[in-house]
Amino acid sequence: NDIEHLDEAVRYAEQLFPDASSIRLRRVHLLCAKGLYERALPILKALQREEPDNGDVHYAFGVIYGAMSQPQQAIRHYLLAAKDKYALDVIYGNIGDEYRNLLNDAEAIKYYKKALAINYKEERSIRNLCFTYDQFNRLEEGEAFFSAFVKNHPYSCSGWYALALMYTFLMLYEKAIDAAEFALAIDKTFFDAYVCISNCYAEMHEPGKAATAMLDALPYTDSPEDVYYTIGTIYLDNNNISAAIIYFQKALDEDPYYSDALRGMASCCSRMGDTHTAIQYMERAITIMPNIPQYHFDAAHYYDQ
């Protein structure tokens, strides 16, 4: 993923081996990494004419057509790439993504399951299967699948997390917490599991426990400002203004340009009757992020008070 050095390596390789298909394919990967899909297609089409059964070429076609929002073309090439029997878990997961883009839940679920049958650790397919069950309101089916999944793979951290999400979608928050805690027993650094537990406690109107879950997550994130902001929001939603201010300020101490934390501070000040300070916070937020309509709406509301 080092685009600068990849570019240098590809250019040097092309000087040495200008006709090598493997180097031309790397050029395609480089162009894709830069989002230059239209420039990559002619190279791929030339490679396809030379090597019509090259699975790597078809896989690259699938990636490009997927990025260009042409899911049916992407699926066709992924299926051709699958004939090589190489990296089938990734290919089937990609096909699942494309069927999901087509709003074909049955085929999407089928291919995510095929990916997991090959490699139960394929985390992207686990998560996307979970969200597909939610998107198409097949929650009970999803809960049954992931309950069976963790029985078969009890040390799958992502499996337990997916089950926790299914319980959350079904508003079975205590069961969701139990499942997320299993995920943390396997991997205590699994940040998203802490977030899931926090969200469940928030839905159960237990803000103290929700905040504690987020504080437990602090050692396992590179963005402490987001954790502090989330805690501030939890307390604000429960009208604990003094606690909310403490954590919004902690977020701003980490990142003085955190516009949503400024908006949170403005809301706190407004609820305390300090409209003047609320306006100042909103003006700072608008200066940082001038194109967010909600910020302007909030500022106008405070001006009217």
C-alpha positions in Angstrom: 0.0 0.0 0.0 3.0 2.3 -0.4 1.9 4.0 -3.6 5.0 6.1 -4.1 7.4 3.2 -3.9 5.1 0.9 -5.9 5.1 3.5 -8.7 8.9 3.6 -8.7 9.2 -0.2 -8.6 6.7 -0.6 -11.5 8.4 2.0 -13.7 11.8 0.3 -13.1 10.4 -3.1 -13.8 8.8 -1.9 -17.0 12.2 -0.7 -18.3 13.7 -4.1 -17.7 10.7 -6.3 -18.8 8.3 -4.1 -20.9 6.3 -7.1 -22.2 6.0 -9.1 -19.0 2.4 -9.7 -18.2 3.1 -9.9 -14.5 4.6 -6.4 -14.5 1.8 -5.0 -16.6 -0.6 -6.5 -14.1 1.2 -4.6 -11.4 0.7 -1.4 -13.4 -3.0 -2.2 -13.3 -2.9 -2.6 -9.6 -1.1 0.7 -9.3 -3.7 2.5 -11.4 -6.5 1.0 -9.3 -4.8 2.1 -6.1 -4.8 5.7 -7.6 -8.5 5.3 -8.7 -7.5 5.6 -12.4 -9.8 2.7 -13.5 -10.4 3.9 -17.0 -6.6 3.9 -17.7 -6.3 0.4 -16.2 -9.0 -1.2 -18.4 -7.1 -1.1 -21.8 -4.1 -2.8 -20.2 -6.3 -5.5 -18.8 -8.1 -6.0 -22.1 -4.8 -6.5 -23.8 -3.7 -9.0 -21.2 -7.0 -10.8 -21.6 -6.5 -11.2 -25.3 -3.0 -12.7 -24.6 -4.0 -14.9 -21.7 -7.8 -15.4 -21.7 -7.7 -17.9 -18.9 -5.5 -15.8 -16.5 -7.4 -15.8 -13.2 -5.4 -12.8 -11.9 -6.5 -10.7 -14.9 -10.2 -11.6 -14.3 -9.8 -10.8 -10.6 -8.5 -7.4 -11.5 -11.4 -6.9 -13.9 -13.7 -7.7 -11.1 -12.1 -5.2 -8.8 -12.3 -2.5 -11.4 -15.9 -3.1 -12.5 -16.9 -3.2 -8.8 -15.2 0.1 -8.2 -17.0 1.5 -11.3 -20.4 0.4 -9.9 -20.9 -2.3 -12.6 -21.7 -5.3 -10.3 -22.9 -7.7 -13.0 -19.7 -7.3 -14.9 -17.7 -7.7 -11.7 -19.5 -10.9 -10.8 -18.9 -12.3 -14.3 -15.1 -11.8 -14.0 -14.9 -13.0 -10.4 -16.6 -16.2 -11.4 -14.0 -16.6 -14.2 -11.3 -15.9 -11.7 -12.7 -18.6 -9.4 -11.9 -21.3 -11.9 -8.3 -21.1 -10.8 -9.4 -22.3 -7.3 -7.1 -19.7 -5.8 -8.2 -17.4 -3.0 -11.8 -18.5 -3.3 -12.7 -17.1 0.1 -11.8 -13.6 -1.0 -13.4 -14.1 -4.5 -16.7 -15.4 -3.0 -16.7 -12.6 -0.5 -16.3 -10.1 -3.3 -19.1 -11.7 -5.2 -21.3 -11.5 -2.1 -20.5 -7.7 -2.0 -21.6 -7.3 -5.6 -24.8 -9.1 -5.1 -25.5 -7.0 -2.0 -25.0 -3.9 -4.3 -27.6 -5.4 -6.6 -29.9 -5.8 -3.6 -30.0 -9.6 -4.2 -29.9 -10.7 -0.6 -30.3 -14.4 -1.3 -27.2 -14.6 -3.6 -25.2 -12.3 -1.4 -25.8 -14.5 1.7 -25.1 -17.6 -0.4 -21.7 -16.4 -1.4 -20.7 -15.0 2.0 -21.5 -18.5 3.4 -19.4 -20.1 0.6 -16.5 -17.8 1.6 -16.8 -18.8 5.2 -17.1 -22.5 4.4 -13.7 -22.2 2.8 -12.2 -19.9 5.4 -14.1 -19.2 8.6 -11.6 -16.5 9.5 -12.6 -14.4 6.5 -13.6 -11.4 8.7 -14.9 -9.2 5.9 -17.4 -11.8 4.9 -18.4 -12.4 8.5 -19.2 -8.7 9.0 -20.9 -8.2 5.6 -23.0 -11.2 6.1 -24.1 -9.8 9.4 -25.0 -6.5 7.9 -26.8 -8.2 5.0 -29.1 -10.0 7.4 -29.8 -6.7 9.0 -30.2 -4.7 5.8 -32.8 -7.2 4.4 -34.5 -7.7 7.8 -33.5 -11.4 8.1 -32.5 -11.0 11.7 -33.8 -14.3 13.2 -32.1 -16.2 10.3 -28.9 -14.3 11.0 -29.0 -15.0 14.8 -29.5 -18.7 14.1 -26.6 -18.8 11.6 -24.1 -17.0 13.9 -25.2 -19.0 16.9 -24.3 -22.1 15.0 -21.2 -20.5 13.6 -19.7 -19.8 17.1 -20.6 -23.3 18.2 -18.5 -24.7 15.3 -15.8 -22.0 15.7 -15.8 -21.0 19.4 -12.6 -19.1 19.2 -13.8 -16.8 16.3 -13.6 -13.4 17.8 -15.4 -11.9 14.7 -18.0 -14.6 14.9 -18.9 -13.7 18.5 -18.9 -10.0 17.6 -21.3 -10.7 14.6 -23.6 -12.6 17.0 -23.5 -9.7 19.4 -24.6 -7.4 16.6 -27.4 -9.7 15.6 -28.7 -9.6 19.2 -28.3 -5.8 19.1 -30.4 -5.6 16.0 -33.0 -7.8 17.7 -32.9 -5.5 20.8 -31.7 -8.4 22.9 -29.2 -6.3 24.6 -28.2 -8.5 27.5 -27.5 -11.4 25.1 -25.5 -9.0 22.9 -23.4 -8.0 25.9 -22.7 -11.6 26.7 -21.6 -12.4 23.1 -19.4 -9.3 22.9 -17.7 -10.3 26.2 -16.9 -13.7 24.7 -15.2 -11.8 21.8 -13.2 -9.8 24.4 -12.3 -13.0 26.3 -10.7 -14.1 23.0 -9.1 -10.8 22.2 -9.2 -8.0 24.7 -8.0 -5.5 22.1 -11.1 -5.9 20.0 -12.2 -2.3 20.1 -15.6 -2.8 18.2 -16.7 -5.2 20.9 -16.3 -2.5 23.6 -18.4 -0.1 21.4 -21.1 -2.8 21.0 -21.3 -3.3 24.8 -21.4 0.5 25.3 -24.2 0.9 22.8 -26.2 -1.9 24.5 -25.9 -0.2 27.9 -26.9 3.1 26.4 -30.0 1.5 24.9 -30.7 -0.1 28.3 -30.5 3.5 29.8 -27.4 2.7 31.9 -25.1 5.6 30.9 -22.6 4.9 33.6 -21.9 1.4 32.3 -22.0 2.6 28.7 -19.3 5.2 29.5 -17.2 2.6 31.4 -17.2 0.3 28.4 -15.9 3.1 26.3 -13.2 4.0 28.9 -12.2 0.3 28.9 -11.6 0.6 25.1 -9.3 3.6 25.4 -6.0 1.5 25.4 -7.0 -0.1 22.1 -7.7 2.9 19.9 -5.6 5.3 18.0 -8.3 7.9 18.2 -8.9 8.7 21.9 -10.8 11.9 20.9 -13.5 9.7 19.4 -13.9 7.7 22.6 -14.1 10.9 24.7 -16.6 12.4 22.3 -18.8 9.2 22.4 -18.8 9.3 26.2 -19.7 13.0 26.1 -22.6 12.2 23.9 -23.8 9.4 26.2 -23.9 11.8 29.1 -25.5 14.6 27.1 -28.2 12.2 25.9 -28.9 11.5 29.6 -28.9 15.2 30.5 -25.8 14.9 32.7 -24.4 18.1 31.4 -21.4 18.5 33.8 -20.1 15.0 32.9 -20.7 15.7 29.2 -18.7 18.9 29.3 -15.8 17.0 30.9 -15.6 14.5 28.1 -16.2 16.9 25.2 -13.3 19.0 26.6 -11.1 15.9 26.8 -11.9 15.3 23.1 -11.0 18.9 22.3 -7.8 18.5 24.3 -6.8 15.6 22.0 -8.0 17.4 18.9 -8.8 21.2 19.1 -10.4 21.0 15.6 -12.9 18.3 16.5 -16.0 20.1 15.2 -18.6 17.6 16.6 -17.1 18.0 20.1 -17.4 21.8 19.7 -21.1 21.3 18.7 -21.5 19.1 21.8 -20.1 21.8 24.0 -22.4 24.3 22.4 -25.4 22.0 23.2 -24.2 21.8 26.8 -23.9 25.5 27.1 -27.3 26.1 25.6 -28.9 23.7 28.1 -27.3 25.6 30.9 -28.7 28.8 29.6 -25.4 30.2 28.3 -26.5 31.0 24.7 -23.6 33.4 24.1 -20.9 30.7 24.7 -23.0 28.2 22.7 -22.9 30.5 19.7 -19.1 30.9 20.1 -18.6 27.1 20.1 -20.8 26.8 17.0 -19.0 29.6 15.2 -15.7 27.7 15.8 -17.3 24.5 14.5 -18.5 26.3 11.4 -15.1 27.8 10.8 -13.6 24.3 10.8 -16.4 22.6 8.8 -18.3 25.2 6.9 -20.3 22.9 4.7 -22.3 21.0 7.3 -25.9 22.3 7.2 -26.7 21.0 10.7 -24.0 23.3 12.2 -25.6 26.4 10.5 -29.1 25.2 11.7 -27.9 24.9 15.3 -26.2 28.3 15.2 -29.3 29.9 13.8 -31.3 28.3 16.6 -29.0 29.7 19.3 -29.1 33.1 17.7 -32.9 33.0 18.0 -32.8 32.2 21.7 
